[in-house]
């Protein structure tokens, strides 16, 4: 039974290690590559690629400790591994509870981050391209709606961003549009806010993410149980050697 537990723990943690390496590689590519969304993500909401990179490094460390602990039967490594998993599990549960209790706070934080990015439109060229691309892809304009552009330096003269245009064939499509009534503005630009558009776009993925997190929590509990059991056997065998 001990050999089976050790093998199962090694296989699970090797998969975790491989996933962590893949996440680190992906985050590094986003940070170092000049792509359409890279600049918006790096300067935008919670510096997303940096958070992904840190999460990937943590996953790599967890996988490494679990693999080495299972192979070597190291009580110290296995206990460290179990401790990290328990801390992460507590953090995940706490974050989930906070999001359920304070959903409006989370929404405000995301919108504030988006506002800071949109504020730089017309000031930073890379951010400008990113916003235009996202608005065009999601068919949206501004954070809460097209009238948000009144609050940004670029829209003080009545303009919205070029990405808001339904048909991007002339400069006139986005000029003097943030003061129009919505019924009139809809003839030229998208009027829906990008936050709402993003929520709609991710609705199905959110359900999938919830299922994945639930499965992950079960795997974490099983991994901690296996690791603690192996650590106890390892420390016991060392003591009586």
Secondary structure, DSSP 8 states (H G I E B T S, - for coil): -HHHHHHHHHHHHHHHHHHHHHHHHHHHHHHHS--TTHHHHHHSGGGHHHHHHHHHHHHHHHHHHHHHHHHHT-HHHHHHHHHHHHHHHHHHHHHHHHHHH-HHHHHHHHHHHHHHHHHTTTT-HHHHHHHHHHHHHHT--SSSBGGGGGGSGGGTTS---GGGBSS-SSGGGTTT-TTS-HHHHTTTB--B-HHHHHHHHTHHHHHHHHHHHHHHHHHHHHHHHHHHHHHHHHHHHHHH-
